[in-house]
Amino acid sequence: MARTVKEFVKHNKRIVPVITLPDLASAIPLADTLSSCGFQVLEITLRTEWALAAIAQLKQERPGLLIGAGTVKNETQLLQSIDAGAEFIVSPGLDAKLVQQAQSNNVQMIPGVMTPTEIMEAENQGLETVKLFPASLAGGADFIRSMASVFPGMSFFPTGGITEDNINDYLNMPNVLCAGGTWLSPIPLLQKGDWNRIHEIALRC
Ligand SMILES: O=C(O)C(=O)C[C@H](O)[C@H](O)COP(=O)(O)O
């Protein structure tokens, strides 16, 4: 049985760091810093050339974490992410073919949505969780709240414009599974290898 984000966030923090690695060497120290603060689900975005290698390394060396691939926009990236060992796939948008391909590989797909039409399409494809993206521009917590009555079976993983200052607006809602963002792993701190500072930010969340 494949592991899911839902199962992981039930027992750990409901916050998913969205990570763009400046190099491969940062992957393990960053994952160790974040997991020591209770973050067990990490999304590695495919925005750098070493993202797939980082996913493979984390999957092998830190099997207790749930590692997903983010910014997955096409079939090649989807299959490469699955080959690397990603256990969930996050996409900025909704593409029926990608959803089907992930499902046929038994890997959880979390597509980005911004409208009721897209949520409906995701629901009709059998999905139970979607990403509201970019959450702050799509209507934020109020949008998610107003979707609860028409999509009672759908849970949300909002990202985009979320920080430690507004994350509780999202996490307080029953139809929010978890929320994520880049503020836990700022690229300048990653470039400096400033794990202490990242640890401080993570402890506050
Ligand atoms: O590319 C993906 O698959 C994503 O998940 C997008 C990210 O969630 C946002 O880039 C987070 O944006 P900020 O936290 O506002 O910096």
The ligand as an SDF file (V2000), in Angstrom:
LIG
                    3D

 16 15  0  0  0  0  0  0  0  0999 V2000
    5.5890   24.3390   -8.0030 O   0  0  0  0  0  0  0  0  0  0  0  0
    4.8700   23.6790   -7.2650 C   0  0  0  0  0  0  0  0  0  0  0  0
    4.5060   22.5250   -7.4840 O   0  0  0  0  0  0  0  0  0  0  0  0
    4.4200   24.3120   -6.0310 C   0  0  0  0  0  0  0  0  0  0  0  0
    4.0250   23.6120   -5.0980 O   0  0  0  0  0  0  0  0  0  0  0  0
    4.4520   25.7890   -5.9510 C   0  0  0  0  0  0  0  0  0  0  0  0
    4.8070   26.2650   -4.5820 C   0  0  0  0  0  0  0  0  0  0  0  0
    3.9070   25.7780   -3.6770 O   0  0  0  0  0  0  0  0  0  0  0  0
    4.9170   27.7410   -4.5060 C   0  0  0  0  0  0  0  0  0  0  0  0
    5.9940   28.1330   -5.3100 O   0  0  0  0  0  0  0  0  0  0  0  0
    5.0840   28.2430   -3.1130 C   0  0  0  0  0  0  0  0  0  0  0  0
    5.1990   29.5990   -3.1600 O   0  0  0  0  0  0  0  0  0  0  0  0
    5.5830   30.5400   -1.9340 P   0  0  0  0  0  0  0  0  0  0  0  0
    5.5200   29.7600   -0.6750 O   0  0  0  0  0  0  0  0  0  0  0  0
    4.5890   31.6400   -2.0030 O   0  0  0  0  0  0  0  0  0  0  0  0
    6.9700   31.0260   -2.2330 O   0  0  0  0  0  0  0  0  0  0  0  0
  1  2  2  0
  2  3  1  0
  2  4  1  0
  4  5  2  0
  4  6  1  0
  6  7  1  0
  7  8  1  0
  7  9  1  0
  9 10  1  0
  9 11  1  0
 11 12  1  0
 12 13  1  0
 13 14  2  0
 13 15  1  0
 13 16  1  0
M  END
$$$$
